[in-house]
Amino acid sequence: MPEAVIVDAVRTPIGKRKGSYTDVHAADLSAAVLQALAQRTGIDPELVDDVLWGCVNQVGDQAAQIGRYAVLAAGWPESVAAVTINRACGSSQSSFDFAAGMVLGGQYDLVVAGGVETMTRVPLGAGRDLGRPYGPLVRERYKADLTSGEFPNGDFNQGIGAERIAKEWGFSRRQLDEYSARSHELAAAATDRGDFAGQLAPVPGAELTADEGLRRGTTADTLAKLKPSFTEDGVIHAGNASQISDGASAVLIATPERAAELGLTPIARYHAGAVSGADPLRMLTGPIPATAKVLKRAGLGVSDIGAFEVNEAFAPVPLAWQAEFGADMDRLNPLGGAIAVGHPLGASGTVLMTRLVHHMREHDIRYGLQTMCEGGGTANATIVELMR
C-alpha cells in the first residue's frame, strides 16, 4: 500500500498581537519556515513538487496568493509551485491532509504543507468593508437565530457559539478558567523543559526564541477578574479564548522511497484523515463528529491514541470534546495550547502537527490525533503514526 511519511516539521515561535512580528510581512514570515525546512533536511527545494499553504484572511499583506510569494521570498526556485488554501482555522491542517492525499495518490513524492497568519498586520475580519459575508440565502436559512438578538449584528459569531457550547455541556466559568490556567501551566513547563527547542525556526530581524503570548503564573483566580466578551452574563472572555497571534509553520511530506533516496529519516506516517460539518451557529463542535469519523476510518479507539491536540479556540471546545470521548486528560493538549500561546489562524493546523509529531517521537507514542474546529461549523481530524 502507498504511504505518506512526515520527514520534518517546523514552526516559528508564535508572536503575540503587536509583538515581535509587527514589522514582518506574511511572505517573509512564511519564508523563515520554508528556509528552515530545507536547511534542516538538506533537500534541494527544486525537488519539491508543490507547496500547499494555509491562510485565512487573504487580503492586504496576505492577498495575491500568499503561498506563491512565500516560496519566492524563501529564495526557492521559480519552478516550485504553490497554492493557498482556506478552510478557516483548519486551513493548514487541510493543507497537510491534501498534501498527504496527493502523495498517497501517486501524484507527488515530495511536498510541503504549512501556513501563515499575521493577525497583527491583517486583523481578524479584514476585508469586510468590501462586502458582507455569508449571503442572503444562508441568512434566510438561519434567520430565526440570527435575528433573535443573541448574535451581534445578526452575523454568525464564534464567541456566541462558544457560549452556547458552555451552556449545553454545563461548563461553569470556573471550570473554563481552570482549564485555561492549565494551558498556561503546561505550556510553561514544556517551554522550560526545552520541548519546543528542536522545532522552532528563527525569524530574521525578530529576537524571539519562545512563544510570546505565554503568561506565567496565570490562575483561575486571576482570570476571574476579566469581563465577559460576548454577553454581559456570559462565561467566555479573553482569558479562556485563544490569543490573536502571528506565526508560520511547515511540514515536509514524502513517499518512503523518496525519503530513503534523499537520506531522510521520517518521524511519522500519515494514518487517516477526515473532515466533517456541524451546526454553524454553535460552529465549534465539529471536532466531535470529525474525531468519530477518523477513528472509525482508522479502525482505532480513543484508548489507542497516546496524545491528542484539540485546538483551544475557546476553552469549551476541548472540554466538550473530552466529555464526549472520555479521553484521558493527561493526553489532551499535554503541552498547553492556543489559550496559552496563541492561534495564528492559517498556521495553526501545522503548528499543532509540528508539536504533536515531535512530542510523539520524544515519548515513543505510537498514535497521535489532531483536530481543529473551524468557522462555519466544519472540522478536520487527522491521525498520524510514529515510525519506530
Summary of the structure (lengths in Angstrom):
residues: 388
radius of gyration: 19.6
end to end distance: 18.3
largest distance: 60.6
contacts: 1496
relative contact order: 0.21
helix: 43%
strand: 18%
